[in-house]
Amino acid sequence: MRGQAFITFSSTDTASAALQSSNGLIVWEKPLIIVRSLLVAVRKELKRCDLIKFIQ
């Protein structure tokens, strides 16, 4: 999983602020792309409903 990182924050407000301030930031000539993870149960339900293609 080269080029990936998993980061947790103490609150959703802190996570949202980090996401907004750094998503798209250019790092080493490449854009930083940040996505929020989904709970496994939510992801399974979305997949079951065939909606997962809209969030990938």
C-alpha positions as CSV (number, residue, x, y, z in Angstrom):
1,M,0.0,0.0,0.0
2,R,2.6,2.5,-1.1
3,G,1.6,6.1,-0.9
4,Q,-1.3,5.6,1.5
5,A,-1.8,6.6,5.1
6,F,-4.5,6.0,7.7
7,I,-5.0,8.8,10.2
8,T,-7.4,9.1,13.0
9,F,-8.5,12.3,14.8
10,S,-9.9,13.0,18.2
11,S,-13.1,14.6,16.9
12,T,-15.0,14.9,13.7
13,D,-14.5,18.7,13.7
14,T,-10.7,18.3,13.7
15,A,-11.0,15.7,10.9
16,S,-13.2,17.9,8.8
17,A,-10.9,20.9,9.3
18,A,-7.9,18.8,8.2
19,L,-9.7,17.4,5.2
20,Q,-10.8,20.9,4.0
21,S,-7.4,22.5,4.6
22,S,-5.2,19.8,3.0
23,N,-7.3,18.0,0.3
24,G,-5.8,18.9,-3.0
25,L,-2.6,20.3,-1.6
26,I,0.4,19.7,-3.8
27,V,3.0,17.5,-2.1
28,W,6.1,16.5,-4.1
29,E,4.5,17.7,-7.3
30,K,1.4,15.5,-6.8
31,P,-2.0,16.4,-5.3
32,L,-2.9,15.1,-1.9
33,I,-6.2,13.3,-2.1
34,I,-8.1,12.6,1.1
35,V,-11.2,10.5,1.5
36,R,-13.1,9.5,4.6
37,S,-13.5,5.9,5.4
38,L,-16.8,4.2,5.9
39,L,-17.8,1.9,8.7
40,V,-17.8,-1.7,7.4
41,A,-21.5,-2.0,8.1
42,V,-22.3,1.1,6.1
43,R,-20.0,0.0,3.2
44,K,-21.8,-3.5,3.1
45,E,-25.2,-1.8,3.0
46,L,-24.2,0.5,0.2
47,K,-22.7,-2.4,-1.7
48,R,-25.9,-4.4,-1.1
49,C,-27.9,-1.5,-2.5
50,D,-25.5,-1.1,-5.5
51,L,-24.6,2.4,-4.5
52,I,-21.0,1.8,-3.8
53,K,-20.1,2.9,-7.4
54,F,-21.1,6.4,-6.6
55,I,-18.6,6.9,-3.8
56,Q,-15.5,5.3,-5.2
